[in-house]
Amino acid sequence: MKASQFLKRIFTSSILSCIRSTLAGNRRATAVKAGLAGLAVICVAALAARAESGMHTVAQRAVASPYQGEEDGVNVGGKWFEFRSEEKMTGHRIARFELQSDNYLSVSPDYKPRIELVCSNRKYTYADFNPGMPLGPPNRPGFWGQPQIEVMVRVDDTHHYHGWNWIRGRFLSMDKGTARELIGAHIFKVQIPGRRGPEIAEFSPAGLDLARVHADCDLKPKMFF
């Protein structure tokens, strides 16, 4: 073999070796880039899952109970909270569902009106409307002569009047029919007489876990047809 041919073969071999090395380096670089991209996707998915978990935690947030011996309230859909306790002498489980209003009344700017549904031993017991302000004197007698205040109630697109029992000038005892209307409603408003004229408490009851209410109270919403 001539010297020129030998040198040409060496030169060609060197060029091919260099090309192969470059291609191999590119493949490694591509593999690294792909790995980094995959890692980024995994990180984004993990952050999204964490955010979703955080949202779920907020939805299940708890609020402190104002009563001794009662567990903190847990959100049970929409603006509703459920508080649990035990009757000391009977051992009956008490479930208290609370819904606060969307607004304050004029004479009580620091305390929102609220409605409480109370159930004992998985049976509905009573429902109270607490306006968050002192009530005026009763304005009508009940069937048994008990003191009552006449209220106007709006449930979605209907409205009607009720006589609710006046309890120590602080609460009004709701009738069971209105309580059943409440838990299935989207709009719920209560108008009561006030010192400065009619006062209206506005509630947003939608979103309540009705299956939970049925399990703890044996109570179903009242449907209109």
BELNOR-V528029 format. One record per pair of residues at least 12 apart in sequence whose ideal C-beta (glycine too) atoms are under 8 Angstrom apart, sorted by the first residue. I is the first residue (numbers start at 0). J is the second residue. D is the distance in whole Angstrom. If there is no record, write none. Layout:
i->I j->J d->D
i->I j->J d->D
This chain:
i->58 j->74 d->6
i->59 j->73 d->7
i->59 j->74 d->6
i->60 j->74 d->6
i->61 j->73 d->5
i->61 j->74 d->8
i->62 j->80 d->6
i->64 j->82 d->5
i->66 j->82 d->8
i->66 j->84 d->7
i->68 j->84 d->6
i->68 j->85 d->8
i->68 j->87 d->8
i->69 j->82 d->5
i->69 j->83 d->7
i->69 j->84 d->4
i->69 j->93 d->8
i->69 j->95 d->7
i->70 j->82 d->6
i->70 j->83 d->5
i->70 j->84 d->7
i->72 j->97 d->7
i->75 j->96 d->7
i->75 j->207 d->7
i->75 j->208 d->5
i->75 j->211 d->5
i->75 j->212 d->8
i->76 j->206 d->4
i->76 j->207 d->5
i->76 j->208 d->4
i->76 j->211 d->8
i->77 j->203 d->7
i->77 j->204 d->7
i->77 j->205 d->5
i->77 j->206 d->2
i->77 j->207 d->6
i->78 j->98 d->6
i->78 j->99 d->7
i->78 j->203 d->6
i->78 j->204 d->8
i->78 j->206 d->7
i->79 j->96 d->6
i->79 j->97 d->7
i->79 j->98 d->5
i->79 j->204 d->7
i->79 j->206 d->7
i->79 j->207 d->5
i->79 j->208 d->8
i->80 j->96 d->7
i->80 j->97 d->5
i->80 j->98 d->8
i->81 j->94 d->6
i->81 j->95 d->7
i->81 j->96 d->5
i->81 j->97 d->8
i->81 j->211 d->7
i->81 j->215 d->7
i->82 j->94 d->8
i->82 j->95 d->4
i->82 j->96 d->8
i->82 j->97 d->7
i->83 j->95 d->8
i->86 j->119 d->7
i->89 j->120 d->8
i->91 j->119 d->5
i->91 j->120 d->4
i->92 j->119 d->8
i->92 j->120 d->7
i->92 j->121 d->7
i->93 j->117 d->7
i->93 j->118 d->7
i->93 j->119 d->5
i->94 j->117 d->7
i->94 j->118 d->5
i->94 j->119 d->8
i->94 j->215 d->4
i->94 j->216 d->7
i->95 j->115 d->6
i->95 j->116 d->7
i->95 j->117 d->5
i->95 j->118 d->8
i->96 j->115 d->7
i->96 j->116 d->4
i->96 j->117 d->8
i->96 j->118 d->8
i->96 j->207 d->8
i->96 j->212 d->7
i->96 j->215 d->8
i->96 j->216 d->8
i->97 j->113 d->6
i->97 j->114 d->7
i->97 j->115 d->5
i->97 j->116 d->8
i->98 j->113 d->6
i->98 j->114 d->5
i->98 j->181 d->8
i->98 j->202 d->6
i->98 j->204 d->6
i->98 j->207 d->8
i->99 j->111 d->5
i->99 j->112 d->7
i->99 j->113 d->5
i->99 j->202 d->8
i->100 j->112 d->4
i->100 j->113 d->7
i->100 j->200 d->5
i->100 j->201 d->6
i->100 j->202 d->5
i->101 j->201 d->5
i->101 j->202 d->7
i->101 j->203 d->6
i->102 j->199 d->8
i->102 j->200 d->7
i->102 j->201 d->5
i->103 j->131 d->7
i->104 j->130 d->6
i->104 j->131 d->6
i->104 j->132 d->5
i->104 j->193 d->7
i->104 j->198 d->5
i->104 j->200 d->7
i->105 j->193 d->7
i->105 j->195 d->6
i->105 j->198 d->6
i->106 j->132 d->5
i->106 j->193 d->7
i->106 j->194 d->7
i->106 j->195 d->7
i->106 j->198 d->8
i->107 j->130 d->8
i->107 j->131 d->4
i->107 j->132 d->4
i->110 j->131 d->4
i->110 j->132 d->8
i->111 j->131 d->6
i->112 j->128 d->7
i->112 j->129 d->6
i->112 j->130 d->5
i->112 j->131 d->5
i->112 j->189 d->8
i->112 j->200 d->4
i->113 j->128 d->8
i->113 j->129 d->5
i->113 j->131 d->7
i->114 j->126 d->7
i->114 j->127 d->7
i->114 j->128 d->5
i->114 j->129 d->7
i->114 j->173 d->7
i->114 j->181 d->7
i->114 j->202 d->7
i->115 j->127 d->5
i->115 j->129 d->7
i->116 j->178 d->6
i->116 j->182 d->7
i->116 j->212 d->7
i->116 j->216 d->7
i->116 j->218 d->7
i->118 j->215 d->5
i->118 j->216 d->4
i->118 j->217 d->8
i->118 j->218 d->7
i->121 j->214 d->7
i->121 j->215 d->6
i->121 j->216 d->7
i->121 j->217 d->6
i->122 j->216 d->7
i->122 j->217 d->6
i->123 j->175 d->7
i->123 j->178 d->8
i->123 j->216 d->5
i->123 j->217 d->6
i->123 j->218 d->5
i->125 j->172 d->6
i->125 j->173 d->8
i->126 j->172 d->7
i->126 j->173 d->4
i->126 j->175 d->7
i->126 j->177 d->8
i->126 j->178 d->4
i->126 j->181 d->8
i->127 j->166 d->7
i->127 j->170 d->5
i->127 j->171 d->7
i->127 j->172 d->6
i->127 j->173 d->7
i->128 j->150 d->8
i->128 j->163 d->7
i->128 j->170 d->7
i->128 j->171 d->5
i->128 j->172 d->8
i->128 j->173 d->6
i->128 j->189 d->6
i->128 j->200 d->8
i->129 j->169 d->7
i->129 j->170 d->5
i->130 j->171 d->7
i->130 j->189 d->8
i->130 j->191 d->6
i->130 j->198 d->7
i->130 j->200 d->6
i->132 j->193 d->8
i->132 j->198 d->8
i->133 j->168 d->6
i->133 j->169 d->7
i->134 j->148 d->7
i->134 j->165 d->7
i->134 j->168 d->5
i->134 j->169 d->7
i->134 j->170 d->8
i->134 j->171 d->7
i->134 j->191 d->7
i->135 j->148 d->7
i->135 j->192 d->6
i->135 j->193 d->7
i->135 j->194 d->7
i->137 j->165 d->5
i->138 j->192 d->7
i->139 j->162 d->5
i->141 j->162 d->6
i->141 j->164 d->6
i->145 j->164 d->6
i->145 j->165 d->8
i->146 j->164 d->7
i->146 j->165 d->4
i->147 j->162 d->4
i->147 j->163 d->6
i->147 j->164 d->6
i->147 j->165 d->6
i->148 j->162 d->7
i->148 j->163 d->6
i->148 j->165 d->5
i->148 j->171 d->6
i->148 j->191 d->6
i->148 j->192 d->7
i->149 j->161 d->7
i->149 j->162 d->5
i->149 j->163 d->8
i->150 j->162 d->8
i->150 j->163 d->6
i->150 j->171 d->7
i->150 j->189 d->6
i->150 j->190 d->6
i->150 j->191 d->5
i->151 j->189 d->8
i->151 j->190 d->4
i->152 j->177 d->6
i->152 j->180 d->8
i->152 j->187 d->8
i->152 j->188 d->7
i->152 j->189 d->6
i->152 j->190 d->8
i->153 j->186 d->7
i->153 j->187 d->7
i->153 j->188 d->4
i->153 j->190 d->8
i->154 j->177 d->8
i->154 j->180 d->5
i->154 j->181 d->7
i->154 j->184 d->5
i->154 j->186 d->7
i->154 j->187 d->6
i->155 j->184 d->5
i->155 j->185 d->6
i->155 j->186 d->5
i->157 j->223 d->7
i->161 j->173 d->8
i->161 j->174 d->6
i->161 j->177 d->6
i->171 j->191 d->7
i->176 j->221 d->6
i->178 j->218 d->7
i->179 j->218 d->7
i->179 j->219 d->7
i->179 j->220 d->6
i->179 j->221 d->4
i->180 j->220 d->7
i->180 j->221 d->5
i->181 j->202 d->8
i->181 j->204 d->6
i->182 j->204 d->7
i->182 j->207 d->6
i->182 j->209 d->7
i->182 j->212 d->6
i->182 j->218 d->7
i->182 j->220 d->5
i->183 j->209 d->7
i->183 j->220 d->3
i->183 j->221 d->6
i->183 j->222 d->7
i->184 j->204 d->5
i->184 j->205 d->7
i->184 j->220 d->8
i->185 j->203 d->7
i->185 j->204 d->7
i->185 j->205 d->4
i->186 j->202 d->8
i->186 j->203 d->8
i->187 j->201 d->8
i->187 j->202 d->4
i->187 j->203 d->8
i->187 j->204 d->5
i->188 j->200 d->7
i->188 j->201 d->5
i->188 j->202 d->7
i->189 j->202 d->8
